[in-house]
Amino acid sequence: MKNFSRRSTHGELPTTLQAFFKRPSSHLISMIPTKSLFSLQNADERSLELLISTLEEQDLPGFDYIEFKRAVVALQRIGLDESTSYKSAFTTAATMSLSKEKLLESAQYYCHLLEQEQARFEAALQSRREREITARENQIARLKDQIERHRTEIARLQDELGHYLNEIERTEALRQAEEQKLERAQTAFDQTRQALLRSIQQDIEHLHRYL
């Protein structure tokens, strides 16, 4: 963190604020975590850590928006209102050749970093989508196609099974008819044979009796 102890050329700070920007207070300012500089609600912790890490890794040298923001937060923590905090921090920033234009320019720089990170994140997300989601979608499509082909095959087999069952019924009816026919034939044969046999036996009795 940069030194806040120089006096402003654009106006005097109150004595208490002058003391605040001198060591060890300036050291305390540098100890404020970057994540604490922003009032965020319902932020995803993992995403926030990634984005804050990007801001820290690519922090511009010198006193810029991030250092200015730390000074504002530090002043607000000692009880100054928002307007006074911004004005007092900027008065000190001006002693380090930081104009309003440069401050805004550095703030836009960090906005650009976040936009770049957004683009990288979306690219990574798309890559994972293709690797994980699209691959699974393709797998689902293949399985659905396999199911449809199996359904078609099952329908064909069911038709074939129905045909076989009908054939069994028809064949069974023919078998029973043939069996009944054979039984009738056997009955008729047995009756005829017995009648003939009785006739011959009767003749044998006659032969014994009359001869």
Secondary structure as the mmCIF struct_conf table of DSSP 4:
data_model
#
loop_
_struct_conf.conf_type_id
_struct_conf.id
_struct_conf.beg_label_comp_id
_struct_conf.beg_label_asym_id
_struct_conf.beg_label_seq_id
_struct_conf.end_label_comp_id
_struct_conf.end_label_asym_id
_struct_conf.end_label_seq_id
BEND BEND1 ARG A 6 ARG A 6
HELX_LH_PP_P HELX_LH_PP_P1 ARG A 7 SER A 8
BEND BEND2 THR A 9 HIS A 10
HELX_LH_PP_P HELX_LH_PP_P2 GLU A 12 PRO A 14
HELX_RH_AL_P HELX_RH_AL_P1 THR A 15 PHE A 20
TURN_TY1_P TURN_TY1_P1 PHE A 21 PHE A 21
BEND BEND3 LYS A 22 LYS A 22
TURN_TY1_P TURN_TY1_P2 ARG A 23 PRO A 24
HELX_RH_AL_P HELX_RH_AL_P2 SER A 25 SER A 30
TURN_TY1_P TURN_TY1_P3 MET A 31 MET A 31
BEND BEND4 ILE A 32 ILE A 32
HELX_RH_3T_P HELX_RH_3T_P1 THR A 34 LEU A 37
BEND BEND5 PHE A 38 PHE A 38
BEND BEND6 GLN A 41 ASN A 42
HELX_RH_AL_P HELX_RH_AL_P3 GLU A 45 GLU A 57
TURN_TY1_P TURN_TY1_P4 GLN A 58 GLN A 58
HELX_LH_PP_P HELX_LH_PP_P3 ASP A 59 LEU A 60
BEND BEND7 PRO A 61 PHE A 63
HELX_RH_AL_P HELX_RH_AL_P4 TYR A 65 ARG A 77
TURN_TY1_P TURN_TY1_P5 ILE A 78 GLY A 79
HELX_RH_AL_P HELX_RH_AL_P5 GLU A 82 ALA A 94
TURN_TY1_P TURN_TY1_P6 THR A 95 SER A 97
HELX_RH_AL_P HELX_RH_AL_P6 LYS A 100 ARG A 128
HELX_RH_PI_P HELX_RH_PI_P1 ARG A 129 THR A 134
HELX_RH_AL_P HELX_RH_AL_P7 ALA A 135 TYR A 210
#
